Structure formats: C-alpha cells, structure tokens
C-alpha cells in the first residue's frame, strides 16, 4: 500500500472530495458525472486498503480487488464519452462483462482464502493462480484500448480546443497504462500486487481530472 494506512485513508478523503467537486461543478454533464464516478471508485479502493491494514478482514480484500476490476472498463467508457461516441446497449454489456466476471470470481471463497497483507510499501495480495494472469492481461488490453480510442479521437478531431481536451484525456490514460505495462511485463515478480502499487498513480489521475474539468468548463464544452 502507499507507505502507511493513514496515507491510504488520506488519499480516500482527497479522491472523495474531488469526486464531489466534479459532480457539483456540473451535475447535468455526462463527462462530469463519469469522472466523479471514476474518482469515487479510486477512493473506495484506497478505503479498502486502509481497512485491510487496520482490520485484516478478508472481506475488504475481496472488495478491494473487486473495485480494481471495474476500473479498466470505466476507462473505455471514459474514452467513448469524451469522443462523444454513442454505442448500442449490448456493446456496453460486452465492455463490462470481463469486469463482472472478475468481481464474481474474486468474491468466491476459492479465490482468496486469506486476507491481503499490509506491507511497508504496498498491499501484498494473495495469489489467485491463473486468474491473476488473466486479470493482468485484462488490465493491459483494456487500458491500451482506452489509449487507442483517445488516439483516434485526436486524429479525427479538427477542433483545436476539443483536441487539447482529448490530449488531456490521453494523458490520464497513459498515467495508468504505462506503469501497468511496466509492472506486468518487466516486473513479473510483483504479480497481482500491481493494483496496490498503482495507488499513487491513481491520485495523479484524480488530480489530472481537475485539469480536464477546468479546461472543459473554461471553454464551455458539453458532453
């Protein structure tokens, strides 16, 4: 985890406050609502890390890893909303289907029989065997997919103001995608520990959202 339990709790408070700020800033705007949802999920994960360290209950291990499972799918939705691409309802189901699968799998008693361990630097998650490798693959593919969607949104945009917003969105994806790729491809010994290691990058992402909302509101862009 991020150095100590109180750091995770502090991060949770910051991300919760940012989520409320994004929502209150323009509650009718779809992008504001979705960025608020992402920020809340990032904060909720931090809360679970804090509870893992302070209670050692297995429940929060399952809730924490289950929370991380939905984030890659939300990254895809985030990219589509910014690109203003509307898709059929069944595509949305397909996008979130892997997330639902992992949430269900990680909730089963056979996946995590023991609680995660609170170390000095990060949470040491129990190994879920083959599911852990598939989880890492899912993370990499979805985050790369979100980055690619942002690339195409930039390539097909002729409006300079909107294009700069897409660049900001792309930066947010790279904040998560590059570290994930490095940890999974070049530091395989970390295994499923990477969601916890990325917690600091999650805070950077939440802060980057501030600039996205500020730029969007400054130029009166609506989604």
N, C-alpha and C positions, 0 to 999 in steps of 0.2 A: 504494500500500500504506500501512500505518499508520506513516508517518514514516521508518522505517528497518527494514532486515531483522531486526535483533535484537529489535525490538518485536514483529514477527510471530512470531518464534521464541518469545519470552516468552509471547505470547498462546496459542500452541500448547501450551506446557507447562501454563499455567493451565487451559485447557479440557480437556486430557487428564487432569489431576489431578481436575478437577470430575467428569468422566465416570466415573472410577474411584470417586470418592466416592459418586456417585448409585447406581452399581451395587452397591457393597459395603454401602451403607446398607440395602438390602432387595432382594437379587438375585431373589427369587421374585415380586416385584411387577412387573406388566407396564408400569406407568407409569414406574417407576424405570429399568427396562431400556431403555425407548424414549427417555427423557430422556437417559440415558447415551449412547445411540447418536447422538442429535442433537448432543450436546456433543462427541462424538468427531469427527463429520463437520465441525463448525465448526472444531475444532482442526486436523484434517487439511488443511482448506483453508488455514489460516494457515501450516502447514508447507510447503505447495506455494508460497505467496507467498515465503516465506523462500528456498526452493530456486531459484525463478525469479530472484531478485535475486542469489544467490550463485553460481549455475552457468550461468544464461542458456540452459539446455537447453529445447528445445521440448516435451519430454516432460512437464515439470512444468506448462507452460501448459495442455496438454490435460487433465492430471489435475486441475488446479485448477478449471478451468471445468466439468469433468465433475462434480466434487464439488458445486459450487453447484447443478447441475441437479437433484439429488435432494432438496435441502432443502425446496422448496415442497410436494412430495408428502409428505414426512415431516411437514410442518406439518398437512396434512389428517389424517393418521393420528393425530397427537398430539391433535388436537381430538376425534376419534372415540373414542380411548381414554379421555380424560378424561370424555367424555359417556357412556361405557360403552355405546356403540352398536356392536353386532356386525353386520358386513356379510358378504355372501357373498364367497367367494374371488375370483370373477370381477370384483367391484367393486374389489377391491384391485389386481387386474391393470390395470384401466382407469385407476385413480388414478395408478399408477406408469408407465403406458405413455408419456406425454409425456416423463418424465424419462429413460427408456431411449432414446427417440428422440433427444433432445438429446445424451446421452452418446455414442451411436453417431455422430451427425453431427459432433460436435466432435472425435471421435477420428480422423475421416477426414483424410487429407493435404490435401484441397482446402479444408478449413475454416480451419485455422491453419497457414500455411506458414512463419511466423516466430514467434519466441518473444515473449511479453509483455515489456514494458519496465518496469523498476523506476524509478518517479519518486519525487520527494520526498514526496508526499502519498499516492499510491495507485499500484496497478499499472495500466498502460495496456495494455489487452487489444487484440490485433489485431481488426479489424472482420471479422465473419463474414457480412457482407452482409445479405441478407433474413432469414437465420436469427437474427441478433441482435435484430431487431424482434419476431420470433415468440417469442424467448426472454424478452424483456421483457414481452410480453403474457401469456405463460405464468406468469411470476413474479407479476404483478399479480393475475390471475384466481385463482390458487391461494391466495395469501396472503389475499386478500379472502374467498375461500371458507372458509378456516380461521377467519377472524374472525367470519364469519356463523354458522358452526357453534357457536362459543363463545357468540354472542349467543342462539341458540336454546336452548343448554344452560342458560344463565342464566334465560331466560324460562320454561322448563318445569321449573325446579327449585324445590321448596318447602322444601328443607332449607337452613337458613341457613348452616351450616358448609360444606356442599358447594358452595353458591352462591358463597361467598367464594373457594373454590379455583378455581372457574370464572372468577371475575373476575381472579385472578392469571394464569390461563392466557390470558385475553383480553388482558391487559396485555402478555404476551410476544409475542403476535401483532401487536399494534399497534407494538411496538418495531421490528419488521421491516416491517410493511405501510405505515405512514405514510411513513417515509423512502424506501421503494421507489417509492411513488406520486409523491412529490415529485420524485425524481430523474428518473423516466421521463416525467412529464407536464410538469414545469416547467423541467427542466434537460436537454432532449433532446440537447444538445451532448455530454453525458457518455456517451451511448450505452451500450455494453456495459460501461463502466467501473464501473457501479453495484455489481456484486458486491464489488469491492475496497473501494469507499467505505463499504460497509455493514459492513466488518470490525469497526469499533468498536462498532456496534450489536449485532453477534454476541456480543461479550464481555458487553455489557449483558444480552443474552438469557440467556447461560450463568449470569450472576450471579442473574438473576431466577429461574432454575430452582432455585437454592438455597432461595429463599423458598417455592417451590412444594413442594419435598420436605420442608422443615422444617414447613410448615403441614400437609401430608398426614400426616406421621409423628406430629405433635403430637396430631392428632385421630383417629389410628388409622384413616385411610381406606385402603381396599384396592381395587386395580384388577386 
